[in-house]
Amino acid sequence: MHFIFICSICNDGYYNGRQYPSSNVVTYNCQHKCRNNCISCTSYDVCTQCKNGFTGDLCETCEVGKYGCVDSCSVGCENKNCTYTGECPSCKEGFTGVKCDRCIDGKFGNLCDQNCPLTCLACYSMTSCSACIEKHWGNSCQQCPTNCLNCSSNNICSSCEKGFHGQICNKQCNVNCLHGRCDLLSGNCNDGCVAGFYGNLCDMKCGNDCVNLTCDRVHGTCKTGHNAINSATGNEDTKGVIIGAAVGGCILLIIIVVLVAAVVLLARRLKRLENSRTPLESNKDLGYYNINNAFVGANTDTDTRQADVIQPTTVYESLTTACSNRFADYSSLQLQDVPTSELPNDHTVKLDPGVQYYNVSAK
């Protein structure tokens, strides 16, 4: 005898009857399994209870607010509507991201409805920032050093405002740097130089004769040739040097001419002075005495001493009583006749300013 077991109620996940609608296999021992998302079923195509997150006759779709039919859609999803992978077609206010699971910049909190501090771009709370606005750094977004755009501390800048460089952006780029930008550490002009300058720091001038004032960044040679006019006449600095040299040369020449003339005149004067000191030889007929009673010369008949040199500004006296009508200038005066009638009572004949002679000859 054979016994047939028939189950009237099956455990969750199992059912009796045909295994599939098209199958001819019919059993009543609860051996057929329900679909994966069904908790209980009466047949393969009829689920009486779906697993959490699933819905439909076959438990083939997700409940509203669920993705993967397991996890809930983000609280930021508009109307709790998300795809099977959790993506949201639209986000509530304050949320962002494909799953609407993040707060927009400047907001924080479970509902992304609280404002971050003013120096924070994004934050986790009022005391913890995840991103700072420009020129601020750290969890609390402190201010960077002056002229810093971005920094990691109070003494390390990663970028500077235009026109500045250095570890704390406290040095100025050369004003001739193109676009006002230069290397953070070296100060070399990153984008080149403005027209008319060259060098790493753009601190050297191109020649004024360079076309468009453009020259090689390294050597300073004109890139596109020389201007014809400037090449012929030279740049302003060169012309200034030439003019200055010419003027200086003229002045030097004039000084030399004046000095030569002065030397010539001085030589002539010295020669005349030397001539004025030519000894006056004693004359056998005439002798001379100084007014100061110093003997100079004598008549060779009565005194054999030789005549002394006639000195300027010295007054001499002859040994005779008759006035001579002649005198000789041994320096610059010419031999002249002096009429006796024009001589003064003291019979003085002026040979030269300050010099007087008395003729007292016995002639």
Secondary structure, DSSP 8 states (H G I E B T S, - for coil): -------SS--TTEEEEESSTT---EEEEEEEE--TTEEEEEETTEEEEE-TTEESTTS-EE-TTEETTTEE--TTBGGG---TT---SSB-TTEESTTS-EE-TTEESTTS-EE--TTEEEESSSS-EEEE-TTEETTTTEE--TTEEEEEETTEEEEE-TTEESTTS-EE--TTBGGG-B-TTT--BTT-B-TTEESTTS-EE--TTBGGG-B-TTT--BSS-B-HHHHHH--HHHHHHHHHHHHHHHHHHHHHHHHHHHHHHHHHHHHHHHHHT-B----SS--EEETTS-B----TTT------B--TT--EEESSBB--SEE--SSS---EE--GGGS-TT-EEEEETTEEEE--B--
